[in-house]
Amino acid sequence: MAVRLAPGKKHVFTDWSFTEAGYGVAWTGEPRPRLMPCGVRIVTFRPEVQPEPVVISEQPWESHFINGYGTFFEDEGRFRLYYEAYSEYDKGDFSARVCYAESEDGIHWQRPSLEVLPFGDSAHSNIIYAEENSGGCSPHGAHVHKDPSAPDSERYKMVHCAQDEQGAYVAGAVSPDGIHWTPVDKPILRWASDTQTVVFWDEACEHYKGYFRGWPQGNLWQGRRTVDHAVSEDFYNWPEPSFCMVTDAGDPPGTDIYTNGVIPWPGAQDAYLAFPCFYPRTADTMESHLWVSRDGAVWHRPLREPILGAGQPGTAHYAGVVAAHGLIETAPGQWSMLVQPKVQTHNETHYEGGWWAKGGLWRATIREDGFMALEAEARGELWTVPFELEGDRLKINAWTHFGGEIKAGISDGDGEPVPGFSLDDCNGASGDCLWHTMSWNSSPDIGALAGRQVRLHWQLTRGRLYAFRTEISR
């Protein structure tokens, strides 16, 4: 099957899967290295938590943000946020309510005054789902997504943890507008997923992907927590999940993977991000890590350390940082996550007098596609595998140090430069190159090569290449 890079869909450097491995010595005995990548590496970067909160306790029904669970996404020009809040903890996690906020910029959030659920003497609140309208089960660990494959009456879907006389299960709800919800009348999956479950429609694969809490030994309180995964064409019926993220021998022995935080990499054709929260039981803290995948099933960790870790005693993130679910563009070239720095450790909240931290959500920012990049400290190069060229422009998201440069040559399937599109013909790019259009002999037009099997020959000098894509300009 021919390798394809769809126009408008970018390639990001989560691994070497689109890179030609080359030969140091070819089997023919050729005396020179052939198409060998050299001088480059894949590097990982951390987001920066901004100093001021974006959502914090204001109303009596949301007096406590315990765990940072929430979902946020852009929806037809506005941003939606669904977050978990409490006013008491008499039923533990199952005292949770799902509250709703909106934003025009993803930074400043407003709570609409709704008539969905009253609270106390107030007829209006921003509570949109709770024990009162969920069929009697409080929606702990709720996740919301907009489903483009569904009829209008079920355009928005929610999953959350629930319990009944038979035990734990994953519950569902549907909504035409994301505000008014109808609970699904039966479990969508019998599974002990007592954390934020994530389910979304994957347009690229045309099925639902689901990520659930896993317990490898089958009993809820044995073994270490993992992340389990399943796919389904039917939101209402799921097969038994199997694990897709586990700790390994390089982790401390008392470590669990507590949440999953899986999302498709925005704009990429074959990449997924996850920000699972690791729970080291000895420290009792919660730290967010970065995992990446090409298919959503097989995952790897590009960085062993957390990207959002615990701080020193007395700091606002002493007990760690938990990532809510989502990733949005809040300025050109800037992505934002919503996170909760924690001042209380995981079990501290359960001791008498311990449930006092109100908490809230902060914003963590990073460059678009900035979690990973191809980097050359001095000078490096690589060739892609052959693929069928589609489009008439090549654009890059890149950055170079002073004196650095990014060049792209276009070669045929054998690696020989296409006349007029070699590295020597390329007008290099320098500085901050957010979707810079590459050109050769001052022309950006590569339409004459459309439909041909080509390789891209990248040369980096003191720079980083975060992503590239082809586009159709006309």
GUVEX-56214 format. One record per residue (C-alpha): x, y, z; residue in one letter; residue number from 1. Coordinates in steps of 0.2 Angstrom, whole numbers, plus 2048, in hexadecimal, padded with zeros to 3 digits. Layout:
% GUVEX-56214
[[X Y Z] A NUM]
...
END
This chain:
% GUVEX-56214
[[800 800 800] M 1]
[[807 811 7FB] A 2]
[[80C 81D 808] V 3]
[[801 82D 808] R 4]
[[802 83E 810] L 5]
[[7F1 845 80D] A 6]
[[7F1 858 808] P 7]
[[7EE 863 817] G 8]
[[7F2 855 824] K 9]
[[803 857 82C] K 10]
[[811 84B 830] H 11]
[[817 84D 842] V 12]
[[827 845 849] F 13]
[[821 839 857] T 14]
[[82D 82C 850] D 15]
[[837 827 841] W 16]
[[828 81E 837] S 17]
[[828 82A 828] F 18]
[[83B 82B 828] T 19]
[[846 820 81C] E 20]
[[852 815 826] A 21]
[[85F 815 819] G 22]
[[86F 80A 818] Y 23]
[[880 80D 81F] G 24]
[[886 7FF 813] V 25]
[[87A 7F9 806] A 26]
[[878 7E7 802] W 27]
[[87F 7EA 7F1] T 28]
[[88F 7EF 7FA] G 29]
[[88D 801 7F5] E 30]
[[89B 80A 7FD] P 31]
[[892 81A 803] R 32]
[[883 81C 80F] P 33]
[[872 81C 806] R 34]
[[864 828 80C] L 35]
[[86B 827 81E] M 36]
[[863 832 82B] P 37]
[[871 83B 834] C 38]
[[873 849 841] G 39]
[[860 84A 846] V 40]
[[857 844 855] R 41]
[[845 845 85B] I 42]
[[843 851 86A] V 43]
[[834 853 876] T 44]
[[82F 864 87E] F 45]
[[824 868 88D] R 46]
[[815 875 88E] P 47]
[[816 884 899] E 48]
[[809 886 8A7] V 49]
[[803 898 8A7] Q 50]
[[803 8A1 8B8] P 51]
[[7F0 8A5 8B9] E 52]
[[7E1 899 8BA] P 53]
[[7D4 89A 8AC] V 54]
[[7C6 891 8B6] V 55]
[[7C5 891 8C9] I 56]
[[7B7 88E 8D6] S 57]
[[7AA 89C 8D5] E 58]
[[79A 893 8D9] Q 59]
[[794 889 8E8] P 60]
[[791 879 8DD] W 61]
[[7A3 87A 8D7] E 62]
[[7AC 87D 8E7] S 63]
[[7B9 870 8E4] H 64]
[[7C2 86A 8D4] F 65]
[[7CA 85A 8DB] I 66]
[[7D2 851 8CC] N 67]
[[7D3 85D 8BD] G 68]
[[7C8 852 8B3] Y 69]
[[7C0 85C 8A4] G 70]
[[7BE 85C 891] T 71]
[[7C1 86C 886] F 72]
[[7C0 86E 873] F 73]
[[7BC 87A 866] E 74]
[[7AB 879 85F] D 75]
[[7A6 884 850] E 76]
[[7AF 894 855] G 77]
[[7AD 892 868] R 78]
[[7B5 888 875] F 79]
[[7AC 87C 881] R 80]
[[7B2 876 892] L 81]
[[7AA 868 89C] Y 82]
[[7B1 866 8AD] Y 83]
[[7AF 85C 8BD] E 84]
[[7AA 865 8CD] A 85]
[[7A4 861 8DE] Y 86]
[[79B 86A 8EC] S 87]
[[79D 85C 8F8] E 88]
[[7A6 84B 8F9] Y 89]
[[799 840 903] D 90]
[[799 833 8F5] K 91]
[[7AB 835 8F0] G 92]
[[7AE 836 8DE] D 93]
[[79C 833 8DA] F 94]
[[797 844 8E1] S 95]
[[79D 84B 8D0] A 96]
[[794 857 8C5] R 97]
[[798 85C 8B3] V 98]
[[799 86F 8B1] C 99]
[[79A 879 8A1] Y 100]
[[7A3 889 89B] A 101]
[[7A6 891 88B] E 102]
[[7B4 89D 884] S 103]
[[7B7 8A7 874] E 104]
[[7CA 8A5 875] D 105]
[[7CD 896 880] G 106]
[[7D5 8A1 88D] I 107]
[[7C6 8AB 895] H 108]
[[7B8 89F 89A] W 109]
[[7A6 8A3 89F] Q 110]
[[799 899 8A8] R 111]
[[788 89B 89F] P 112]
[[779 89C 8AA] S 113]
[[76F 88D 8A5] L 114]
[[75F 885 8AB] E 115]
[[764 873 8A9] V 116]
[[767 86F 8BB] L 117]
[[763 87A 8CA] P 118]
[[76E 87B 8DA] F 119]
[[768 87F 8EB] G 120]
[[75E 88F 8EA] D 121]
[[764 893 8D9] S 122]
[[75A 88F 8CA] A 123]
[[768 892 8BE] H 124]
[[77A 88A 8BE] S 125]
[[786 884 8B1] N 126]
[[784 871 8B7] I 127]
[[77F 867 8A8] I 128]
[[780 855 8AE] Y 129]
[[77F 84E 8BF] A 130]
[[776 841 8C9] E 131]
[[766 84A 8C7] E 132]
[[765 848 8B4] N 133]
[[771 839 8B1] S 134]
[[765 82B 8B6] G 135]
[[76C 82C 8C8] G 136]
[[77F 829 8C6] C 137]
[[78A 837 8C8] S 138]
[[796 83A 8B9] P 139]
[[7A7 838 8C0] H 140]
[[7B5 839 8B3] G 141]
[[7AA 840 8A5] A 142]
[[7B0 842 894] H 143]
[[7A7 84B 886] V 144]
[[7AA 84B 873] H 145]
[[7A1 852 864] K 146]
[[79D 843 858] D 147]
[[79C 848 845] P 148]
[[796 837 841] S 149]
[[786 838 84C] A 150]
[[775 83E 848] P 151]
[[771 850 84E] D 152]
[[768 849 85E] S 153]
[[778 840 863] E 154]
[[785 84C 85D] R 155]
[[78D 84E 86E] Y 156]
[[792 83F 878] K 157]
[[797 83C 88A] M 158]
[[79F 82D 893] V 159]
[[7A2 82C 8A6] H 160]
[[7A5 820 8B4] C 161]
[[796 818 8BD] A 162]
[[791 80A 8C9] Q 163]
[[782 7FF 8CC] D 164]
[[77E 7EF 8D5] E 165]
[[788 7E5 8C9] Q 166]
[[798 7F0 8CB] G 167]
[[7A1 7FE 8C1] A 168]
[[79D 802 8AF] Y 169]
[[79F 810 8A2] V 170]
[[78F 81A 89F] A 171]
[[78B 825 890] G 172]
[[780 834 88C] A 173]
[[77B 83D 87C] V 174]
[[776 84F 878] S 175]
[[771 859 869] P 176]
[[779 869 870] D 177]
[[786 864 87D] G 178]
[[77B 86C 88B] I 179]
[[76C 861 88C] H 180]
[[770 84E 88F] W 181]
[[767 83E 88E] T 182]
[[76F 82F 897] P 183]
[[771 81F 88E] V 184]
[[766 812 896] D 185]
[[773 804 898] K 186]
[[786 803 89A] P 187]
[[790 806 88B] I 188]
[[79E 7FB 892] L 189]
[[79F 7F0 8A2] R 190]
[[7B0 7F6 8A8] W 191]
[[7B8 7FD 8B8] A 192]
[[7BD 80D 8B0] S 193]
[[7BE 818 8C0] D 194]
[[7C7 827 8B8] T 195]
[[7C4 833 8A9] Q 196]
[[7BF 827 89B] T 197]
[[7C2 82E 889] V 198]
[[7B8 829 87A] V 199]
[[7B8 832 869] F 200]
[[7B3 830 857] W 201]
[[7C3 82E 84D] D 202]
[[7BF 835 83C] E 203]
[[7CF 82E 834] A 204]
[[7CA 81C 839] C 205]
[[7B7 81E 839] E 206]
[[7B4 816 84A] H 207]
[[7B4 81B 85C] Y 208]
[[7C4 819 867] K 209]
[[7C2 817 879] G 210]
[[7CF 818 887] Y 211]
[[7CB 811 898] F 212]
[[7D3 80D 8A9] R 213]
[[7DA 7FC 8A9] G 214]
[[7DE 7F0 8B7] W 215]
[[7E9 7E2 8B0] P 216]
[[7E5 7D5 8BD] Q 217]
[[7D2 7D6 8BB] G 218]
[[7CE 7DC 8CD] N 219]
[[7CB 7EE 8CF] L 220]
[[7D7 7F1 8DD] W 221]
[[7E5 7E5 8D8] Q 222]
[[7F4 7E8 8CC] G 223]
[[7F9 7F9 8C5] R 224]
[[7EE 804 8BC] R 225]
[[7F0 804 8A9] T 226]
[[7E7 80D 89A] V 227]
[[7DC 801 890] D 228]
[[7D6 803 87E] H 229]
[[7C8 7FE 873] A 230]
[[7C0 803 863] V 231]
[[7AE 802 85D] S 232]
[[7A3 807 84F] E 233]
[[794 808 85B] D 234]
[[795 815 86A] F 235]
[[789 80A 874] Y 236]
[[792 7FA 873] N 237]
[[7A4 7F7 876] W 238]
[[7AF 7E7 876] P 239]
[[7BA 7E4 885] E 240]
[[7CA 7EF 885] P 241]
[[7DC 7EA 885] S 242]
[[7EA 7F3 88C] F 243]
[[7F4 800 882] C 244]
[[7FE 80A 88F] M 245]
[[807 801 89D] V 246]
[[815 806 8A9] T 247]
[[825 7FC 8A6] D 248]
[[835 7F7 8AF] A 249]
[[83C 808 8AD] G 250]
[[82F 80F 8B8] D 251]
[[82F 80E 8CB] P 252]
[[826 7FF 8D1] P 253]
[[818 808 8D9] G 254]
[[812 812 8CA] T 255]
[[801 812 8C2] D 256]
[[7FA 81A 8B2] I 257]
[[7EB 823 8B9] Y 258]
[[7E3 82C 8AA] T 259]
[[7E5 82C 897] N 260]
[[7E2 83D 88F] G 261]
[[7E2 836 87D] V 262]
[[7DF 842 86F] I 263]
[[7E2 842 85C] P 264]
[[7F1 84D 858] W 265]
[[7E8 85C 851] P 266]
[[7EA 85D 83E] G 267]
[[7F5 84D 83C] A 268]
[[7F0 83F 832] Q 269]
[[7F7 831 83C] D 270]
[[7FC 837 84E] A 271]
[[7F4 837 85F] Y 272]
[[7F9 83F 86F] L 273]
[[7F6 83A 881] A 274]
[[7F9 842 891] F 275]
[[7F7 834 89E] P 276]
[[7F9 838 8B0] C 277]
[[805 82D 8B9] F 278]
[[802 829 8CB] Y 279]
[[812 824 8D5] P 280]
[[80A 81D 8E5] R 281]
[[81A 820 8EF] T 282]
[[819 833 8EC] A 283]
[[806 833 8EB] D 284]
[[807 840 8DD] T 285]
[[7FF 842 8CC] M 286]
[[80B 846 8BD] E 287]
[[806 848 8AB] S 288]
[[810 83F 89E] H 289]
[[811 83F 88B] L 290]
[[80D 830 880] W 291]
[[80C 82F 86D] V 292]
[[805 823 860] S 293]
[[802 821 84E] R 294]
[[7F2 817 84F] D 295]
[[7EB 81A 860] G 296]
[[7EF 808 865] A 297]
[[802 806 867] V 298]
[[809 814 871] W 299]
[[81A 819 877] H 300]
[[822 826 883] R 301]
[[82E 832 87A] P 302]
[[833 839 88C] L 303]
[[835 82F 89C] R 304]
[[832 83E 8A7] E 305]
[[822 847 8A9] P 306]
[[81E 856 89E] I 307]
[[814 85D 8AC] L 308]
[[81B 857 8BC] G 309]
[[81A 85A 8CF] A 310]
[[822 869 8D7] G 311]
[[82C 86D 8E7] Q 312]
[[823 86E 8F8] P 313]
[[819 87E 8FA] G 314]
[[816 880 8E7] T 315]
[[805 881 8DE] A 316]
[[809 870 8D5] H 317]
[[812 867 8E4] Y 318]
[[806 858 8E2] A 319]
[[808 858 8CF] G 320]
[[7FE 85E 8BF] V 321]
[[7EF 855 8B7] V 322]
[[7EB 859 8A5] A 323]
[[7D9 85B 8A0] A 324]
[[7D4 854 88F] H 325]
[[7D6 85E 880] G 326]
[[7E2 869 876] L 327]
[[7DD 87A 86E] I 328]
[[7E4 888 864] E 329]
[[7E4 898 86E] T 330]
[[7EF 8A3 863] A 331]
[[7F7 8A0 852] P 332]
[[804 893 855] G 333]
[[7FF 890 867] Q 334]
[[7F7 881 86F] W 335]
[[7EF 881 880] S 336]
[[7EB 873 88C] M 337]
[[7E1 875 89C] L 338]
[[7E9 86E 8AB] V 339]
[[7E7 86D 8BE] Q 340]
[[7F6 870 8C9] P 341]
[[7F3 866 8D9] K 342]
[[7F8 86C 8EB] V 343]
[[7F1 85C 8F3] Q 344]
[[7F8 84A 8EF] T 345]
[[7EC 83D 8E9] H 346]
[[7E8 835 8FA] N 347]
[[7EA 845 904] E 348]
[[7D8 84B 8FF] T 349]
[[7D0 83B 907] H 350]
[[7D7 83E 918] Y 351]
[[7CD 848 925] E 352]
[[7CE 85B 921] G 353]
[[7D8 857 911] G 354]
[[7CA 85C 905] W 355]
[[7CD 86E 905] W 356]
[[7D6 873 8F5] A 357]
[[7CA 87B 8E9] K 358]
[[7D5 879 8DA] G 359]
[[7D1 87F 8C8] G 360]
[[7D8 87E 8B7] L 361]
[[7E7 887 8B0] W 362]
[[7ED 889 89E] R 363]
[[7FD 880 898] A 364]
[[804 886 887] T 365]
[[80F 880 87A] I 366]
[[814 883 868] R 367]
[[808 87B 85B] E 368]
[[80F 86A 858] D 369]
[[81C 86E 865] G 370]
[[81C 85E 86F] F 371]
[[828 856 864] M 372]
[[834 85B 856] A 373]
[[842 855 84A] L 374]
[[851 85E 84F] E 375]
[[863 861 849] A 376]
[[86F 869 856] E 377]
[[87C 86C 848] A 378]
[[877 865 837] R 379]
[[86D 856 833] G 380]
[[863 84E 825] E 381]
[[856 840 821] L 382]
[[84B 83A 813] W 383]
[[839 835 815] T 384]
[[833 824 80E] V 385]
[[82C 825 7FD] P 386]
[[81A 82C 7FC] F 387]
[[80E 832 7EF] E 388]
[[80F 845 7EE] L 389]
[[7FE 84E 7EF] E 390]
[[7FC 861 7EF] G 391]
[[806 86F 7E8] D 392]
[[80E 877 7F7] R 393]
[[819 871 805] L 394]
[[817 87A 816] K 395]
[[821 878 826] I 396]
[[81F 87C 838] N 397]
[[831 87E 83E] A 398]
[[83D 889 848] W 399]
[[850 88C 846] T 400]
[[85D 894 851] H 401]
[[866 8A4 84A] F 402]
[[870 89E 83B] G 403]
[[865 88E 839] G 404]
[[85C 889 82A] E 405]
[[84F 87C 824] I 406]
[[850 875 813] K 407]
[[846 868 809] A 408]
[[84B 85F 7F9] G 409]
[[83F 855 7EF] I 410]
[[846 844 7E9] S 411]
[[83F 836 7DE] D 412]
[[83B 825 7E6] G 413]
[[84D 820 7E4] D 414]
[[853 82F 7EE] G 415]
[[85A 838 7DF] E 416]
[[856 84B 7DF] P 417]
[[848 851 7D3] V 418]
[[850 85F 7C8] P 419]
[[84B 870 7CE] G 420]
[[846 869 7DF] F 421]
[[856 864 7E7] S 422]
[[85D 86B 7F8] L 423]
[[868 877 7EE] D 424]
[[858 87D 7E5] D 425]
[[84F 880 7F6] C 426]
[[84D 891 7FD] N 427]
[[850 88D 80F] G 428]
[[845 892 81E] A 429]
[[84C 89A 82E] S 430]
[[845 8A1 83E] G 431]
[[834 89E 844] D 432]
[[82B 895 836] C 433]
[[819 892 83A] L 434]
[[812 88A 82A] W 435]
[[81F 891 81F] H 436]
[[81D 88D 80D] T 437]
[[82D 885 806] M 438]
[[833 88A 7F5] S 439]
[[840 885 7E8] W 440]
[[849 892 7DD] N 441]
[[83C 89F 7E4] S 442]
[[82D 895 7DF] S 443]
[[822 88B 7EB] P 444]
[[818 881 7DE] D 445]
[[81B 86E 7DF] I 446]
[[80B 86A 7D5] G 447]
[[815 863 7C6] A 448]
[[81A 855 7D2] L 449]
[[809 850 7D8] A 450]
[[805 83E 7D6] G 451]
[[818 839 7D6] R 452]
[[821 82E 7E2] Q 453]
[[82D 839 7EB] V 454]
[[837 83B 7FB] R 455]
[[83A 84B 805] L 456]
[[84C 84E 809] H 457]
[[84D 858 819] W 458]
[[85D 862 81E] Q 459]
[[85D 86B 82F] L 460]
[[86A 876 835] T 461]
[[868 87B 847] R 462]
[[856 87A 846] G 463]
[[846 870 84A] R 464]
[[838 869 83F] L 465]
[[828 867 848] Y 466]
[[81D 862 839] A 467]
[[81B 863 827] F 468]
[[80C 861 81B] R 469]
[[807 863 809] T 470]
[[7F9 86E 803] E 471]
[[7EE 872 7F4] I 472]
[[7EE 884 7F1] S 473]
[[7E3 885 7E2] R 474]
END
